[in-house]
Amino acid sequence: MGFLDVLDARLGDGLENLLCSHHGRRLRRLGWGEVLDGDGAGWFTPRRPVQHGNSIEVLIDGASAFPVIAEAIEKAQKYVHIANWHASPDFKLTREPGAPQLRELLSSAAERVPVRVLLWAGPPIPFFEPTRKRAAAAQKAFLECGAVRCELDARERTLHCHHEKIVIVDDVAFVGGLDMTAVEGDRHDSPKHPPRDLGWHDHIARIEGPAVAEVAAHFAARWLEIAGETLPAPEVPPEAGSSSVQVVRTIPEKTYDFAPHGDFSLLDSYLRALRSAESLVYLENQFLWSPEITEVLLEKLRRPPSPDFRMVLVLPKKPSNGADTTRGQLGRLLDADDGNRRLIAATLVSHGDDPGPVYVHAKLSIVDDNWLSVGSANLNEHSLFNDTELNVVTDDPDVVRRTRLKLWSEHLGLSVDEVSGPAHVVVDEQWRPALTGSSRVTELPGVSRRAGRLQGPLRGLLVDG
């Protein structure tokens, strides 16, 4: 390692320590200090209720997920509630001939049931999408639909946003990473990922059962503060399956009266699960530059909890921002692996004669086939400390394993049976050779250990409160 590498490592470590210390002080002041100060582990955070008797299914990619949401809205009998980073009135949830635009779909539903839409108002200064002008235009278009209610939430922290992607229709909730918009990319990709300008890999969880009331209550709390309307207490749906589900959140302090000291249960959930990992950590995420998260991953690689421990990271080749910060943390992880071949870092390419990159916008994590988290949260400081976010978590091993096998089958181009062996064997014998061949996954390029290493903690210090 040369002098510049050593200097970069020292500066990077110093900045990350400064950022982590700042977050520790902030959370201690708010009564959340044990999240970072402690060493709690387990599949659920004690900070949020766990609901039993649910059904949860992960819908993979927009072409699979959006038609299910459209069907639910078309059949709504009680209400339709949507909270998105942004939703475009002219967006079509399916690409079938004659498919209605979102505003038409919601307008039709509003003839039968209350329809409420809550969108982020956009940044005060138009540095990034959706601008306030775009958000206001969307609100106007939705309101022109008649009975549809649409409100804009401008209570964001400086340089942050309301990032949730939730839909509640009657006794069904959808929680994931896909917004109903074409802003900044094509959300209608499919698991086959055919070549297109920008393929978009993501997920939405479909939930039935008592956990739906938790998602509905969260929407109602935000709606009350922004729209001034008190919604009826959500009815708790009957049991619909055997899965335990927990709804976890990021809500910065002083954003809403219902959470004056914030809610950092999403961060707590991640740290507990990753600390518990014994055999497998599988992460699909748009960003990976939170030092709080990577420190746990580094410890797992330096001191593997078992001989069969493996870590697979699926990240975008070129994130919309934060590319170098992700690569910098990846460089640290590769150094920690130190040639032991426990770590794989991959990105996706489209399937076809002219393969191109697939944008990994996902926010899904799996630990040991015993824990799954899916929702809107990226693994960066924005999502874990400063944006509003919502994820759902389950410890149902059948759901977790089924989801992993489905994803690995999609990414490796193999049947579910071919990827159903022990995880470490599939990683060594299927994932690793696929990275260097002509396949649907490829090794993540551009590992940086210099200036990029510094951008993550520096950005965190500049924009964090």
Secondary structure, DSSP 8 states (H G I E B T S, - for coil): --HHHHHHHHHHHHHHHHHHHHHHHHHHHHT-THHHHS---SSS-TTS-EEEEEEEEEEESHHHHHHHHHHHHHT-SS-EEEEES---TT-BS--STT--BHHHHHHHHHTTS-EEEEEE---SS-SSSS-HHHHHHHHHHHHTTSS-EEEEE----TT--B---EEEETTEEEEES--S--TTS-TT--TT----SSEEE-EEEEEESTHHHHHHHHHHHHHHHHH-------------SSEEEEEEEEB-TTS-TTSTT-B-HHHHHHHHHHHH-SSEEEEEES-B--HHHHHHHHHHHHS-SSTT-EEEEE--SS-SS-HHHHHHHHHHHHHHHTT---EEEEEEE-SSSS--EEEE--EEEEETTTEEEEES--BSHIIIIISBEEEEEE--HHHHHHHHHHHHHHHHT--TGGG-S-HHHHIIIIIHHHHHSSSSEEE------SHHHHHHHHHHHHH--
